[in-house]
Amino acid sequence: MLPDLVLPGTVIGQVCAAAAAETGLTEGTAVVAGMTDGCAAQLGSGATAVGSWNSVMGTTLVLKGVTKDLVHDPHGVVYSHRSPSGHWLPGGASSVGAGLVAREFADADLDRLTREAAALLPTDLLRYPLVSPGERFPFVAPDARAFGSREPASRAESFAALLQGAAYVERLCFDYVDLLGAPTDGAIVLTGGATRNPLWNQLRADVLQRPVSLPSNAQPALGMAVLAASSRAPLDSVAAAMVRLDRTLEPHRSEKDPHDEGYFRLLDLLVQRGWLPGVVATHARERTAH
């Protein structure tokens, strides 16, 4: 009774005369198998080639990439959807994100706070900025709670540490998927509400020590248009033609050592709390050394 299982983007029929009369769609228009809104947003970001990743910093952090082969995660942290190209779209969702900004700084002048925070970064105040209790990616810890390494000296320092902490968690997500064998050497595209803050965008590039790109439009609707067009041409070429990048940020090399030190300190705190497996922390350190 169920329809056949097909790849997203597969043409599964056409709009018939009755449907055309009912909807106003042109008779003969192709009907294409769809996909989830998250995967559609990934296509809309242009992250379709193997090794490329779309990092979405909204209320929470969601990382989605592209691999040739299915990624197997024994801890069930990373899950995969199927790409229209036949590749796999692994990803995970953290409970860290920009939602904490709205909660803690709802009454603040964020432009002024951002300027003040810029003068404080990198900061030795470490925060794990969970929006809600429990963590699910880059590790599973139902008892995890937001914490700071010390009390902030000012509201601006607390804000700076929040931005930095989220960037450190993003880096840990990349280290975790690398540990699983997923390629991470492709383009990194940033989307989500946090990209409205230019300081945060540059900070994420500095922490990752990788160039990051921001598309002009990464809405799921654009991704669905890319998906529909991929029924007639290869997905990567369709995405390259339809997705426009607004800008690319290069990392500041002078920020590498201070952020490496802070990131390693955060790893130690997570291991001490029993949330982060030691093997993940070790891999993250070794990956940095290489």
Phi, psi and chi 1 to 4 in degrees:
 res  aa     phi    psi   chi1   chi2   chi3   chi4
   1 MET       -  -18.9  -64.3  176.3   64.7      -
   2 LEU   -88.1  153.0  -62.2  174.2      -      -
   3 PRO   -70.4  164.6   26.5  -35.7      -      -
   4 ASP   -65.4  150.2  -67.4  -24.1      -      -
   5 LEU   -83.3  122.8 -176.0   63.7      -      -
   6 VAL  -135.1  163.0  -63.0      -      -      -
   7 LEU   -67.8  147.8  -74.4  174.0      -      -
   8 PRO   -55.7  143.6  -22.4   32.6      -      -
   9 GLY    90.7   -5.6      -      -      -      -
  10 THR   -73.7  131.8  -59.7      -      -      -
  11 VAL   -74.0  120.1  176.8      -      -      -
  12 ILE  -113.9    3.9   54.2  176.8      -      -
  13 GLY   164.8 -169.1      -      -      -      -
  14 GLN  -135.8  155.7  -66.8 -177.3  -20.7      -
  15 VAL   -69.2  119.4  174.9      -      -      -
  16 CYS   -82.7  175.0   65.7      -      -      -
  17 ALA   -62.4  -41.0      -      -      -      -
  18 ALA   -65.8  -42.2      -      -      -      -
  19 ALA   -67.2  -36.9      -      -      -      -
  20 ALA   -62.2  -42.3      -      -      -      -
  21 ALA   -66.8  -34.7      -      -      -      -
  22 GLU   -75.9  -35.3 -173.0   72.7   22.1      -
  23 THR  -109.1  -22.1   64.4      -      -      -
  24 GLY    88.7   -2.0      -      -      -      -
  25 LEU   -72.3  151.8  -64.2  172.7      -      -
  26 THR   -70.5  131.6  -57.7      -      -      -
  27 GLU   -59.8  135.9 -176.6  178.7   -7.1      -
  28 GLY    94.5   -7.9      -      -      -      -
  29 THR   -60.4  134.1  -61.6      -      -      -
  30 ALA   -65.9  140.4      -      -      -      -
  31 VAL  -103.7  121.3  177.2      -      -      -
  32 VAL  -116.0  137.7  177.8      -      -      -
  33 ALA   -63.1  133.0      -      -      -      -
  34 GLY   -94.8 -161.6      -      -      -      -
  35 MET  -156.3  176.6   62.8 -162.8  -40.2      -
  36 THR   -67.5  160.7   67.9      -      -      -
  37 ASP   -63.8  -35.5   58.5  -14.0      -      -
  38 GLY   -64.8  -42.9      -      -      -      -
  39 CYS   -68.8  -37.5  -70.7      -      -      -
  40 ALA   -62.9  -40.1      -      -      -      -
  41 ALA   -63.6  -35.0      -      -      -      -
  42 GLN   -63.0  -44.8  179.8  179.5   -6.4      -
  43 LEU   -61.5  -38.9  -61.3 -167.1      -      -
  44 GLY   -66.0  -23.1      -      -      -      -
  45 SER   -79.4  -16.0   77.5      -      -      -
  46 GLY    90.9   -0.5      -      -      -      -
  47 ALA   -83.1   79.9      -      -      -      -
  48 THR  -119.2  -17.4   62.0      -      -      -
  49 ALA   -83.5  150.3      -      -      -      -
  50 VAL   -57.3  130.7  171.0      -      -      -
  51 GLY    94.1   -8.8      -      -      -      -
  52 SER   -90.5  154.6   62.2      -      -      -
  53 TRP  -139.9  144.3  -67.1   82.1      -      -
  54 ASN  -113.5  115.0  175.1 -152.1      -      -
  55 SER  -104.8  115.8 -172.6      -      -      -
  56 VAL  -105.9  110.5 -172.1      -      -      -
  57 MET  -104.3   92.6 -172.6   77.5   76.6      -
  58 GLY  -111.5 -136.0      -      -      -      -
  59 THR   -54.5  -41.4  -58.6      -      -      -
  60 THR  -128.3  172.6   57.5      -      -      -
  61 LEU   -96.3  127.8  170.4   64.9      -      -
  62 VAL  -126.3  127.9  178.1      -      -      -
  63 LEU  -115.5  127.3 -173.0   67.0      -      -
  64 LYS  -135.1  132.5  -63.7 -177.7   70.6   67.1
  65 GLY  -130.2 -167.7      -      -      -      -
  66 VAL  -133.6  128.2 -173.4      -      -      -
  67 THR  -130.5  153.6   59.9      -      -      -
  68 LYS   -73.2  -40.3 -178.9  179.3  179.1 -179.3
  69 ASP  -112.9  158.1  -59.4  -48.5      -      -
  70 LEU   -66.0  129.8  178.7   62.6      -      -
  71 VAL   -85.4  126.5  172.7      -      -      -
  72 HIS  -102.0  122.3  -65.1  -80.2      -      -
  73 ASP  -116.3  109.8 -178.4    0.3      -      -
  74 PRO   -63.0  -20.7   21.9  -32.6      -      -
  75 HIS   -94.6   -5.3  -59.3  -70.1      -      -
  76 GLY    70.0   20.9      -      -      -      -
  77 VAL   -77.5  -42.1  175.9      -      -      -
  78 VAL  -101.9  133.6  171.7      -      -      -
  79 TYR  -123.0  163.2   56.6   90.1      -      -
  80 SER  -132.5  140.8  -66.5      -      -      -
  81 HIS  -103.5  172.1  -69.1  -91.2      -      -
  82 ARG  -100.2  137.0 -156.3   70.2 -167.5  -95.0
  83 SER   -86.3  153.0  167.8      -      -      -
  84 PRO   -58.0  -25.0  -23.3   32.7      -      -
  85 SER   -80.0   -7.7   64.0      -      -      -
  86 GLY    96.1   -9.7      -      -      -      -
  87 HIS   -77.9 -175.2  -65.3  142.8      -      -
  88 TRP  -115.3  151.4  -66.9   91.5      -      -
  89 LEU  -118.2   84.2  -53.9  176.5      -      -
  90 PRO   -78.0  153.6   30.6  -34.9      -      -
  91 GLY  -173.8  175.6      -      -      -      -
  92 GLY  -156.7  161.5      -      -      -      -
  93 ALA  -124.5  123.4      -      -      -      -
  94 SER   -91.0  164.5  171.9      -      -      -
  95 SER   -97.6    7.9  -65.7      -      -      -
  96 VAL   -91.2  145.8  163.1      -      -      -
  97 GLY   170.5 -172.1      -      -      -      -
  98 ALA   -75.3   -6.9      -      -      -      -
  99 GLY   -58.5  -28.5      -      -      -      -
 100 LEU   -71.5  -26.2 -147.9   54.6      -      -
 101 VAL   -63.9  -46.5  173.7      -      -      -
 102 ALA   -63.5  -33.2      -      -      -      -
 103 ARG   -77.3  -44.6 -177.1 -174.8  -53.2  168.7
 104 GLU   -88.2  -25.7  -67.0 -172.2    6.1      -
 105 PHE  -126.6   32.8  -57.1   97.6      -      -
 106 ALA   -61.5  -31.4      -      -      -      -
 107 ASP   -98.1    7.0   61.4  -19.8      -      -
 108 ALA   -91.9  156.2      -      -      -      -
 109 ASP   -83.4   97.9 -179.8  -17.8      -      -
 110 LEU   -66.0  -30.8  -68.7 -178.3      -      -
 111 ASP   -64.2  -45.3  -70.3  -23.3      -      -
 112 ARG   -67.1  -42.4  178.4 -179.1   59.4   79.0
 113 LEU   -62.3  -37.7 -152.5   56.1      -      -
 114 THR   -64.9  -42.2  -64.9      -      -      -
 115 ARG   -62.5  -41.1  -69.4 -167.9  -62.9  -89.3
 116 GLU   -68.3  -39.0  -65.6  173.8   -6.1      -
 117 ALA   -66.0  -35.2      -      -      -      -
 118 ALA   -57.8  -34.7      -      -      -      -
 119 ALA   -76.2  -11.8      -      -      -      -
 120 LEU  -103.6   -9.1  -59.0  173.9      -      -
 121 LEU   -90.9  142.0  -70.5  166.7      -      -
 122 PRO   -69.2  149.6  -11.5   25.2      -      -
 123 THR  -113.3  147.3  173.1      -      -      -
 124 ASP   -82.3   -3.6   66.5  -12.5      -      -
 125 LEU   -78.0  117.3  170.8   57.6      -      -
 126 LEU  -102.0  132.5  -60.3  176.7      -      -
 127 ARG  -127.2  142.2  -68.1 -170.0   61.8  179.9
 128 TYR  -108.2   96.4 -162.0   88.8      -      -
 129 PRO   -85.0   70.2   31.9  -33.6      -      -
 130 LEU   -70.3  134.0  -76.5  171.4      -      -
 131 VAL   -76.9  -33.0  176.6      -      -      -
 132 SER  -144.0  159.7   57.4      -      -      -
 133 PRO   -60.8  144.8  -23.3   34.8      -      -
 134 GLY    91.9  143.1      -      -      -      -
 135 GLU  -126.4  147.7 -176.3   55.7  -67.7      -
 136 ARG  -130.2  -14.9   48.9 -163.6  173.4  150.3
 137 PHE  -164.2  125.3  178.1   59.3      -      -
 138 PRO   -92.5   13.4   31.7  -35.1      -      -
 139 PHE  -151.4  162.1   52.4   83.3      -      -
 140 VAL  -102.4  118.9  175.0      -      -      -
 141 ALA  -150.2   89.6      -      -      -      -
 142 PRO   -58.5  -25.7  -22.4   33.1      -      -
 143 ASP   -93.6    5.8   58.8  -21.5      -      -
 144 ALA   -64.8  142.7      -      -      -      -
 145 ARG  -135.6  152.1  -62.7  -65.6 -176.0  -89.3
 146 ALA   -61.1  143.4      -      -      -      -
 147 PHE  -152.3  164.0   69.8   86.1      -      -
 148 GLY  -130.0  153.2      -      -      -      -
 149 SER   -74.4  -19.6   59.5      -      -      -
 150 ARG  -164.4  174.6   59.9  170.3  173.7   79.5
 151 GLU   -74.6  137.3  -71.3  -63.0  -42.8      -
 152 PRO   -70.2  146.7   25.0  -33.3      -      -
 153 ALA   -78.1  -20.3      -      -      -      -
 154 SER  -157.6  168.6   65.6      -      -      -
 155 ARG   -66.2  -35.7 -156.0  174.8 -169.7 -161.5
 156 ALA   -64.5  -38.2      -      -      -      -
 157 GLU   -67.6  -38.2 -174.6 -179.6   44.2      -
 158 SER   -62.4  -41.4 -180.0      -      -      -
 159 PHE   -65.1  -44.5 -177.0   67.5      -      -
 160 ALA   -60.2  -42.0      -      -      -      -
 161 ALA   -68.1  -32.1      -      -      -      -
 162 LEU   -64.6  -49.0 -169.2  162.7      -      -
 163 LEU   -60.2  -45.0  -56.5 -172.9      -      -
 164 GLN   -66.1  -42.4  179.2  178.8  -87.5      -
 165 GLY   -61.8  -41.7      -      -      -      -
 166 ALA   -64.5  -37.2      -      -      -      -
 167 ALA   -66.6  -36.6      -      -      -      -
 168 TYR   -66.6  -38.9  -74.5  175.5      -      -
 169 VAL   -65.5  -40.0  175.1      -      -      -
 170 GLU   -58.1  -43.7 -178.4  176.9   48.0      -
 171 ARG   -62.3  -41.1  174.9  170.4  166.9  174.6
 172 LEU   -63.9  -34.7 -177.7   54.3      -      -
 173 CYS   -60.9  -43.8  -70.0      -      -      -
 174 PHE   -64.7  -39.8  -84.6  104.1      -      -
 175 ASP   -64.7  -35.0  -75.3  -22.5      -      -
 176 TYR   -69.3  -46.4 -175.1   74.3      -      -
 177 VAL   -67.6  -29.6  -64.4      -      -      -
 178 ASP   -65.6  -39.4 -179.5   80.1      -      -
 179 LEU   -60.1  -34.0  175.2   62.4      -      -
 180 LEU   -76.7   -7.9  -63.6  179.0      -      -
 181 GLY    98.8    6.7      -      -      -      -
 182 ALA   -77.0  135.8      -      -      -      -
 183 PRO   -69.3  135.9   26.5  -33.6      -      -
 184 THR  -128.2   21.5   57.9      -      -      -
 185 ASP   -94.2    4.0   55.4  -13.8      -      -
 186 GLY   -90.3 -164.9      -      -      -      -
 187 ALA   -68.3  147.1      -      -      -      -
 188 ILE  -115.6  121.7  -62.7  176.0      -      -
 189 VAL  -114.3  127.1 -175.6      -      -      -
 190 LEU   -98.7  132.1  -54.3 -176.4      -      -
 191 THR  -139.1  177.9   58.4      -      -      -
 192 GLY   103.0  167.9      -      -      -      -
 193 GLY   -60.1  -29.7      -      -      -      -
 194 ALA   -64.2  -20.7      -      -      -      -
 195 THR   -69.8   -7.2   58.1      -      -      -
 196 ARG   -72.7  -14.0  -68.8 -166.5  -67.1  -92.1
 197 ASN   -99.9  107.0 -172.7  -49.6      -      -
 198 PRO   -63.9  -31.9   20.1  -31.1      -      -
 199 LEU   -63.5  -42.4  174.0   64.9      -      -
 200 TRP   -64.8  -39.9 -151.3  -12.3      -      -
 201 ASN   -59.9  -48.4  -65.5  -27.7      -      -
 202 GLN   -66.4  -38.0 -175.3   61.1   55.7      -
 203 LEU   -60.4  -41.5  175.3   62.4      -      -
 204 ARG   -65.0  -38.5  -67.7  162.7   71.0 -176.9
 205 ALA   -64.4  -41.2      -      -      -      -
 206 ASP   -66.6  -40.6  -67.0  -15.6      -      -
 207 VAL   -68.5  -42.0  169.0      -      -      -
 208 LEU   -75.7  -23.0  -68.7  172.5      -      -
 209 GLN    53.8   44.7  -78.4  -63.3  -64.5      -
 210 ARG  -139.6  147.8  -64.0  -84.1  -60.5  -81.8
 211 PRO   -64.6  142.7  -17.5   30.6      -      -
 212 VAL  -128.2  143.4  -62.2      -      -      -
 213 SER  -114.9  150.9  -61.8      -      -      -
 214 LEU  -123.3  120.3  -68.3   93.5      -      -
 215 PRO   -77.8  157.0   28.9  -33.0      -      -
 216 SER   -68.6  -32.8  -59.6      -      -      -
 217 ASN  -152.8  118.7  174.2   11.8      -      -
 218 ALA  -123.3   34.3      -      -      -      -
 219 GLN   -72.6  147.3  -64.3  -60.3  -42.9      -
 220 PRO   -54.9  -31.1  -26.4   35.2      -      -
 221 ALA   -61.9  -39.5      -      -      -      -
 222 LEU   -65.1  -40.8  173.0   60.1      -      -
 223 GLY   -61.1  -36.6      -      -      -      -
 224 MET   -68.4  -33.5  -67.9  -57.0  -74.2      -
 225 ALA   -67.3  -40.4      -      -      -      -
 226 VAL   -61.5  -43.2  171.4      -      -      -
 227 LEU   -60.1  -46.8  176.0   65.6      -      -
 228 ALA   -62.0  -42.2      -      -      -      -
 229 ALA   -68.7  -24.7      -      -      -      -
 230 SER   -70.2   -8.9   72.1      -      -      -
 231 SER   -73.2  -13.1   65.6      -      -      -
 232 ARG  -117.0   -9.1  -57.3 -173.2  -59.0  -86.9
 233 ALA  -155.0  161.1      -      -      -      -
 234 PRO   -58.0  140.0  -25.3   34.7      -      -
 235 LEU   -56.4  -46.2  176.1   64.1      -      -
 236 ASP   -61.3  -41.6  -69.7   -9.1      -      -
 237 SER   -70.3  -35.7   62.0      -      -      -
 238 VAL   -64.8  -46.5  168.7      -      -      -
 239 ALA   -63.0  -40.3      -      -      -      -
 240 ALA   -62.6  -33.7      -      -      -      -
 241 ALA   -80.9  -29.3      -      -      -      -
 242 MET  -100.8  -26.2  -63.9  179.6   66.3      -
 243 VAL   -94.8  129.0  178.0      -      -      -
 244 ARG  -109.2  129.7  -62.1  -73.0 -179.3  -94.1
 245 LEU   -88.0  136.4  -66.7 -179.0      -      -
 246 ASP   -80.4  -44.4 -179.3   53.4      -      -
 247 ARG  -167.0  162.2   60.3 -165.6 -178.6  -79.6
 248 THR  -125.1  133.6  -62.7      -      -      -
 249 LEU  -107.3  130.5  -57.4  176.2      -      -
 250 GLU   -92.8  143.8  -64.1  -69.6  -24.7      -
 251 PRO   -72.7  148.7   27.2  -35.0      -      -
 252 HIS   -84.0  114.2  -64.1  142.4      -      -
 253 ARG   -64.1  -27.3  -59.4  -56.4  177.0 -171.5
 254 SER   -66.7  -17.1   60.9      -      -      -
 255 GLU   -89.7   -5.5  -59.8  -64.0  -55.8      -
 256 LYS   -61.6  -56.1 -179.6 -178.3 -174.1  -55.3
 257 ASP   -62.3  -46.1  -70.5  -15.6      -      -
 258 PRO   -60.7  -39.4  -23.3   34.0      -      -
 259 HIS   -74.7  -34.0  -78.5  -52.8      -      -
 260 ASP   -58.9  -45.2  -76.5   -7.7      -      -
 261 GLU   -62.2  -46.4  179.3 -177.1  -12.2      -
 262 GLY   -64.6  -40.3      -      -      -      -
 263 TYR   -62.8  -43.5  177.6   56.7      -      -
 264 PHE   -64.7  -37.1  -65.5  156.3      -      -
 265 ARG   -64.2  -39.7  -73.2  176.7   52.3 -138.1
 266 LEU   -65.5  -40.1 -179.2   62.6      -      -
 267 LEU   -57.5  -44.4  -64.9  179.8      -      -
 268 ASP   -60.8  -42.2  -69.9  -20.2      -      -
 269 LEU   -64.3  -37.4  -67.1  175.0      -      -
 270 LEU   -70.7  -38.4  -66.4  172.5      -      -
 271 VAL   -66.7  -42.6  171.4      -      -      -
 272 GLN   -60.3  -33.9  -70.0  167.4   14.0      -
 273 ARG   -78.7   -7.2  -77.8  167.2  167.8   75.8
 274 GLY    80.8   14.4      -      -      -      -
 275 TRP   -91.2  -43.6  -59.2  -16.7      -      -
 276 LEU   -97.6  123.0 -179.9   68.2      -      -
 277 PRO   -59.8  139.8  -24.0   34.6      -      -
 278 GLY   -58.4  -33.3      -      -      -      -
 279 VAL   -65.2  -32.4   64.4      -      -      -
 280 VAL   -70.6  -43.4 -180.0      -      -      -
 281 ALA   -63.0  -40.9      -      -      -      -
 282 THR   -63.6  -43.1  -62.1      -      -      -
 283 HIS   -63.6  -39.3  178.1   77.4      -      -
 284 ALA   -62.7  -41.2      -      -      -      -
 285 ARG   -67.1  -44.0  -70.3  176.7  179.0  -86.3
 286 GLU   -65.7  -37.6  -68.0  175.2  -13.6      -
 287 ARG   -64.7  -38.9 -172.8  173.5 -177.8 -128.7
 288 THR   -64.1  -40.8  -60.3      -      -      -
 289 ALA   -64.4  -28.8      -      -      -      -
 290 HIS   -89.4      -  -65.3  157.0      -      -
